[in-house]
């Protein structure tokens, strides 16, 4: 239900949008359409600072579908979706 706009204000971000991967450096940005599969990573030894702006008709966290979660934030949600 939302679109996102990511702006890198410090560091270097590894971005995945659907099947495309690219790097965003400081002062660069990208737009994520609603329902577009996306991922943000920091593959450097330096800090990464990103501003995320969300717009849309609904901004609740419960509309997020996680396909992979290296931090186990949504394990219970993923298990309930697979039942």
MODELLER restraints for C-alpha pairs under 7 A, 6 or more apart:
rsr = mdl.restraints
at = mdl.atoms
rsr.add(forms.Gaussian(group=physical.xy_distance, feature=features.Distance(at['CA:1:A'], at['CA:34:A']), mean=5.85, stdev=0.5))
rsr.add(forms.Gaussian(group=physical.xy_distance, feature=features.Distance(at['CA:1:A'], at['CA:56:A']), mean=5.79, stdev=0.5))
rsr.add(forms.Gaussian(group=physical.xy_distance, feature=features.Distance(at['CA:1:A'], at['CA:57:A']), mean=5.98, stdev=0.5))
rsr.add(forms.Gaussian(group=physical.xy_distance, feature=features.Distance(at['CA:1:A'], at['CA:58:A']), mean=5.51, stdev=0.5))
rsr.add(forms.Gaussian(group=physical.xy_distance, feature=features.Distance(at['CA:2:A'], at['CA:34:A']), mean=5.06, stdev=0.5))
rsr.add(forms.Gaussian(group=physical.xy_distance, feature=features.Distance(at['CA:2:A'], at['CA:54:A']), mean=6.34, stdev=0.5))
rsr.add(forms.Gaussian(group=physical.xy_distance, feature=features.Distance(at['CA:2:A'], at['CA:55:A']), mean=5.42, stdev=0.5))
rsr.add(forms.Gaussian(group=physical.xy_distance, feature=features.Distance(at['CA:2:A'], at['CA:56:A']), mean=4.24, stdev=0.5))
rsr.add(forms.Gaussian(group=physical.xy_distance, feature=features.Distance(at['CA:2:A'], at['CA:57:A']), mean=6.65, stdev=0.5))
rsr.add(forms.Gaussian(group=physical.xy_distance, feature=features.Distance(at['CA:2:A'], at['CA:58:A']), mean=6.40, stdev=0.5))
rsr.add(forms.Gaussian(group=physical.xy_distance, feature=features.Distance(at['CA:2:A'], at['CA:59:A']), mean=6.32, stdev=0.5))
rsr.add(forms.Gaussian(group=physical.xy_distance, feature=features.Distance(at['CA:3:A'], at['CA:32:A']), mean=5.61, stdev=0.5))
rsr.add(forms.Gaussian(group=physical.xy_distance, feature=features.Distance(at['CA:3:A'], at['CA:33:A']), mean=4.85, stdev=0.5))
rsr.add(forms.Gaussian(group=physical.xy_distance, feature=features.Distance(at['CA:3:A'], at['CA:34:A']), mean=4.67, stdev=0.5))
rsr.add(forms.Gaussian(group=physical.xy_distance, feature=features.Distance(at['CA:3:A'], at['CA:54:A']), mean=5.73, stdev=0.5))
rsr.add(forms.Gaussian(group=physical.xy_distance, feature=features.Distance(at['CA:3:A'], at['CA:55:A']), mean=5.41, stdev=0.5))
rsr.add(forms.Gaussian(group=physical.xy_distance, feature=features.Distance(at['CA:3:A'], at['CA:56:A']), mean=6.17, stdev=0.5))
rsr.add(forms.Gaussian(group=physical.xy_distance, feature=features.Distance(at['CA:4:A'], at['CA:31:A']), mean=5.96, stdev=0.5))
rsr.add(forms.Gaussian(group=physical.xy_distance, feature=features.Distance(at['CA:4:A'], at['CA:32:A']), mean=5.02, stdev=0.5))
rsr.add(forms.Gaussian(group=physical.xy_distance, feature=features.Distance(at['CA:4:A'], at['CA:33:A']), mean=6.78, stdev=0.5))
rsr.add(forms.Gaussian(group=physical.xy_distance, feature=features.Distance(at['CA:4:A'], at['CA:52:A']), mean=6.56, stdev=0.5))
rsr.add(forms.Gaussian(group=physical.xy_distance, feature=features.Distance(at['CA:4:A'], at['CA:53:A']), mean=5.53, stdev=0.5))
rsr.add(forms.Gaussian(group=physical.xy_distance, feature=features.Distance(at['CA:4:A'], at['CA:54:A']), mean=4.53, stdev=0.5))
rsr.add(forms.Gaussian(group=physical.xy_distance, feature=features.Distance(at['CA:4:A'], at['CA:55:A']), mean=6.45, stdev=0.5))
rsr.add(forms.Gaussian(group=physical.xy_distance, feature=features.Distance(at['CA:5:A'], at['CA:30:A']), mean=5.80, stdev=0.5))
rsr.add(forms.Gaussian(group=physical.xy_distance, feature=features.Distance(at['CA:5:A'], at['CA:31:A']), mean=4.54, stdev=0.5))
rsr.add(forms.Gaussian(group=physical.xy_distance, feature=features.Distance(at['CA:5:A'], at['CA:32:A']), mean=6.12, stdev=0.5))
rsr.add(forms.Gaussian(group=physical.xy_distance, feature=features.Distance(at['CA:5:A'], at['CA:52:A']), mean=5.69, stdev=0.5))
rsr.add(forms.Gaussian(group=physical.xy_distance, feature=features.Distance(at['CA:5:A'], at['CA:53:A']), mean=5.14, stdev=0.5))
rsr.add(forms.Gaussian(group=physical.xy_distance, feature=features.Distance(at['CA:5:A'], at['CA:54:A']), mean=6.60, stdev=0.5))
rsr.add(forms.Gaussian(group=physical.xy_distance, feature=features.Distance(at['CA:6:A'], at['CA:29:A']), mean=5.41, stdev=0.5))
rsr.add(forms.Gaussian(group=physical.xy_distance, feature=features.Distance(at['CA:6:A'], at['CA:30:A']), mean=5.46, stdev=0.5))
rsr.add(forms.Gaussian(group=physical.xy_distance, feature=features.Distance(at['CA:6:A'], at['CA:31:A']), mean=6.56, stdev=0.5))
rsr.add(forms.Gaussian(group=physical.xy_distance, feature=features.Distance(at['CA:6:A'], at['CA:50:A']), mean=6.39, stdev=0.5))
rsr.add(forms.Gaussian(group=physical.xy_distance, feature=features.Distance(at['CA:6:A'], at['CA:51:A']), mean=5.70, stdev=0.5))
rsr.add(forms.Gaussian(group=physical.xy_distance, feature=features.Distance(at['CA:6:A'], at['CA:52:A']), mean=4.68, stdev=0.5))
rsr.add(forms.Gaussian(group=physical.xy_distance, feature=features.Distance(at['CA:6:A'], at['CA:53:A']), mean=6.60, stdev=0.5))
rsr.add(forms.Gaussian(group=physical.xy_distance, feature=features.Distance(at['CA:7:A'], at['CA:27:A']), mean=6.77, stdev=0.5))
rsr.add(forms.Gaussian(group=physical.xy_distance, feature=features.Distance(at['CA:7:A'], at['CA:28:A']), mean=5.98, stdev=0.5))
rsr.add(forms.Gaussian(group=physical.xy_distance, feature=features.Distance(at['CA:7:A'], at['CA:29:A']), mean=4.30, stdev=0.5))
rsr.add(forms.Gaussian(group=physical.xy_distance, feature=features.Distance(at['CA:7:A'], at['CA:30:A']), mean=6.81, stdev=0.5))
rsr.add(forms.Gaussian(group=physical.xy_distance, feature=features.Distance(at['CA:7:A'], at['CA:50:A']), mean=5.47, stdev=0.5))
rsr.add(forms.Gaussian(group=physical.xy_distance, feature=features.Distance(at['CA:7:A'], at['CA:51:A']), mean=5.12, stdev=0.5))
rsr.add(forms.Gaussian(group=physical.xy_distance, feature=features.Distance(at['CA:7:A'], at['CA:52:A']), mean=6.56, stdev=0.5))
rsr.add(forms.Gaussian(group=physical.xy_distance, feature=features.Distance(at['CA:8:A'], at['CA:24:A']), mean=6.78, stdev=0.5))
rsr.add(forms.Gaussian(group=physical.xy_distance, feature=features.Distance(at['CA:8:A'], at['CA:25:A']), mean=6.28, stdev=0.5))
rsr.add(forms.Gaussian(group=physical.xy_distance, feature=features.Distance(at['CA:8:A'], at['CA:26:A']), mean=5.06, stdev=0.5))
rsr.add(forms.Gaussian(group=physical.xy_distance, feature=features.Distance(at['CA:8:A'], at['CA:27:A']), mean=5.68, stdev=0.5))
rsr.add(forms.Gaussian(group=physical.xy_distance, feature=features.Distance(at['CA:8:A'], at['CA:28:A']), mean=5.73, stdev=0.5))
rsr.add(forms.Gaussian(group=physical.xy_distance, feature=features.Distance(at['CA:8:A'], at['CA:29:A']), mean=6.14, stdev=0.5))
rsr.add(forms.Gaussian(group=physical.xy_distance, feature=features.Distance(at['CA:8:A'], at['CA:49:A']), mean=6.05, stdev=0.5))
rsr.add(forms.Gaussian(group=physical.xy_distance, feature=features.Distance(at['CA:8:A'], at['CA:50:A']), mean=4.49, stdev=0.5))
rsr.add(forms.Gaussian(group=physical.xy_distance, feature=features.Distance(at['CA:8:A'], at['CA:51:A']), mean=6.51, stdev=0.5))
rsr.add(forms.Gaussian(group=physical.xy_distance, feature=features.Distance(at['CA:9:A'], at['CA:26:A']), mean=5.02, stdev=0.5))
rsr.add(forms.Gaussian(group=physical.xy_distance, feature=features.Distance(at['CA:9:A'], at['CA:27:A']), mean=5.63, stdev=0.5))
rsr.add(forms.Gaussian(group=physical.xy_distance, feature=features.Distance(at['CA:9:A'], at['CA:49:A']), mean=5.56, stdev=0.5))
rsr.add(forms.Gaussian(group=physical.xy_distance, feature=features.Distance(at['CA:9:A'], at['CA:50:A']), mean=5.73, stdev=0.5))
rsr.add(forms.Gaussian(group=physical.xy_distance, feature=features.Distance(at['CA:10:A'], at['CA:26:A']), mean=5.09, stdev=0.5))
rsr.add(forms.Gaussian(group=physical.xy_distance, feature=features.Distance(at['CA:10:A'], at['CA:48:A']), mean=5.48, stdev=0.5))
rsr.add(forms.Gaussian(group=physical.xy_distance, feature=features.Distance(at['CA:10:A'], at['CA:49:A']), mean=4.85, stdev=0.5))
rsr.add(forms.Gaussian(group=physical.xy_distance, feature=features.Distance(at['CA:11:A'], at['CA:25:A']), mean=6.27, stdev=0.5))
rsr.add(forms.Gaussian(group=physical.xy_distance, feature=features.Distance(at['CA:11:A'], at['CA:26:A']), mean=5.94, stdev=0.5))
rsr.add(forms.Gaussian(group=physical.xy_distance, feature=features.Distance(at['CA:11:A'], at['CA:46:A']), mean=6.57, stdev=0.5))
rsr.add(forms.Gaussian(group=physical.xy_distance, feature=features.Distance(at['CA:11:A'], at['CA:47:A']), mean=5.85, stdev=0.5))
rsr.add(forms.Gaussian(group=physical.xy_distance, feature=features.Distance(at['CA:11:A'], at['CA:48:A']), mean=4.49, stdev=0.5))
rsr.add(forms.Gaussian(group=physical.xy_distance, feature=features.Distance(at['CA:11:A'], at['CA:49:A']), mean=6.42, stdev=0.5))
rsr.add(forms.Gaussian(group=physical.xy_distance, feature=features.Distance(at['CA:12:A'], at['CA:23:A']), mean=6.80, stdev=0.5))
rsr.add(forms.Gaussian(group=physical.xy_distance, feature=features.Distance(at['CA:12:A'], at['CA:24:A']), mean=5.76, stdev=0.5))
rsr.add(forms.Gaussian(group=physical.xy_distance, feature=features.Distance(at['CA:12:A'], at['CA:25:A']), mean=4.57, stdev=0.5))
rsr.add(forms.Gaussian(group=physical.xy_distance, feature=features.Distance(at['CA:12:A'], at['CA:26:A']), mean=6.55, stdev=0.5))
rsr.add(forms.Gaussian(group=physical.xy_distance, feature=features.Distance(at['CA:12:A'], at['CA:42:A']), mean=6.75, stdev=0.5))
rsr.add(forms.Gaussian(group=physical.xy_distance, feature=features.Distance(at['CA:12:A'], at['CA:48:A']), mean=6.21, stdev=0.5))
rsr.add(forms.Gaussian(group=physical.xy_distance, feature=features.Distance(at['CA:13:A'], at['CA:23:A']), mean=5.62, stdev=0.5))
rsr.add(forms.Gaussian(group=physical.xy_distance, feature=features.Distance(at['CA:13:A'], at['CA:24:A']), mean=5.11, stdev=0.5))
rsr.add(forms.Gaussian(group=physical.xy_distance, feature=features.Distance(at['CA:13:A'], at['CA:25:A']), mean=6.42, stdev=0.5))
rsr.add(forms.Gaussian(group=physical.xy_distance, feature=features.Distance(at['CA:13:A'], at['CA:40:A']), mean=6.62, stdev=0.5))
rsr.add(forms.Gaussian(group=physical.xy_distance, feature=features.Distance(at['CA:13:A'], at['CA:41:A']), mean=5.85, stdev=0.5))
rsr.add(forms.Gaussian(group=physical.xy_distance, feature=features.Distance(at['CA:13:A'], at['CA:42:A']), mean=5.28, stdev=0.5))
rsr.add(forms.Gaussian(group=physical.xy_distance, feature=features.Distance(at['CA:13:A'], at['CA:48:A']), mean=6.88, stdev=0.5))
rsr.add(forms.Gaussian(group=physical.xy_distance, feature=features.Distance(at['CA:14:A'], at['CA:22:A']), mean=6.02, stdev=0.5))
rsr.add(forms.Gaussian(group=physical.xy_distance, feature=features.Distance(at['CA:14:A'], at['CA:23:A']), mean=4.78, stdev=0.5))
rsr.add(forms.Gaussian(group=physical.xy_distance, feature=features.Distance(at['CA:14:A'], at['CA:24:A']), mean=6.58, stdev=0.5))
rsr.add(forms.Gaussian(group=physical.xy_distance, feature=features.Distance(at['CA:14:A'], at['CA:40:A']), mean=5.90, stdev=0.5))
rsr.add(forms.Gaussian(group=physical.xy_distance, feature=features.Distance(at['CA:14:A'], at['CA:41:A']), mean=4.98, stdev=0.5))
rsr.add(forms.Gaussian(group=physical.xy_distance, feature=features.Distance(at['CA:14:A'], at['CA:42:A']), mean=5.93, stdev=0.5))
rsr.add(forms.Gaussian(group=physical.xy_distance, feature=features.Distance(at['CA:14:A'], at['CA:43:A']), mean=6.77, stdev=0.5))
rsr.add(forms.Gaussian(group=physical.xy_distance, feature=features.Distance(at['CA:15:A'], at['CA:21:A']), mean=5.59, stdev=0.5))
rsr.add(forms.Gaussian(group=physical.xy_distance, feature=features.Distance(at['CA:15:A'], at['CA:22:A']), mean=5.37, stdev=0.5))
rsr.add(forms.Gaussian(group=physical.xy_distance, feature=features.Distance(at['CA:15:A'], at['CA:23:A']), mean=5.96, stdev=0.5))
rsr.add(forms.Gaussian(group=physical.xy_distance, feature=features.Distance(at['CA:15:A'], at['CA:39:A']), mean=5.85, stdev=0.5))
rsr.add(forms.Gaussian(group=physical.xy_distance, feature=features.Distance(at['CA:15:A'], at['CA:40:A']), mean=4.93, stdev=0.5))
rsr.add(forms.Gaussian(group=physical.xy_distance, feature=features.Distance(at['CA:15:A'], at['CA:41:A']), mean=6.51, stdev=0.5))
rsr.add(forms.Gaussian(group=physical.xy_distance, feature=features.Distance(at['CA:16:A'], at['CA:22:A']), mean=6.65, stdev=0.5))
rsr.add(forms.Gaussian(group=physical.xy_distance, feature=features.Distance(at['CA:16:A'], at['CA:38:A']), mean=5.37, stdev=0.5))
rsr.add(forms.Gaussian(group=physical.xy_distance, feature=features.Distance(at['CA:16:A'], at['CA:39:A']), mean=4.99, stdev=0.5))
rsr.add(forms.Gaussian(group=physical.xy_distance, feature=features.Distance(at['CA:16:A'], at['CA:40:A']), mean=6.59, stdev=0.5))
rsr.add(forms.Gaussian(group=physical.xy_distance, feature=features.Distance(at['CA:17:A'], at['CA:36:A']), mean=6.93, stdev=0.5))
rsr.add(forms.Gaussian(group=physical.xy_distance, feature=features.Distance(at['CA:17:A'], at['CA:37:A']), mean=5.85, stdev=0.5))
rsr.add(forms.Gaussian(group=physical.xy_distance, feature=features.Distance(at['CA:17:A'], at['CA:38:A']), mean=4.52, stdev=0.5))
rsr.add(forms.Gaussian(group=physical.xy_distance, feature=features.Distance(at['CA:17:A'], at['CA:39:A']), mean=6.71, stdev=0.5))
rsr.add(forms.Gaussian(group=physical.xy_distance, feature=features.Distance(at['CA:18:A'], at['CA:36:A']), mean=6.47, stdev=0.5))
rsr.add(forms.Gaussian(group=physical.xy_distance, feature=features.Distance(at['CA:18:A'], at['CA:37:A']), mean=4.96, stdev=0.5))
rsr.add(forms.Gaussian(group=physical.xy_distance, feature=features.Distance(at['CA:18:A'], at['CA:38:A']), mean=6.07, stdev=0.5))
rsr.add(forms.Gaussian(group=physical.xy_distance, feature=features.Distance(at['CA:42:A'], at['CA:48:A']), mean=6.56, stdev=0.5))
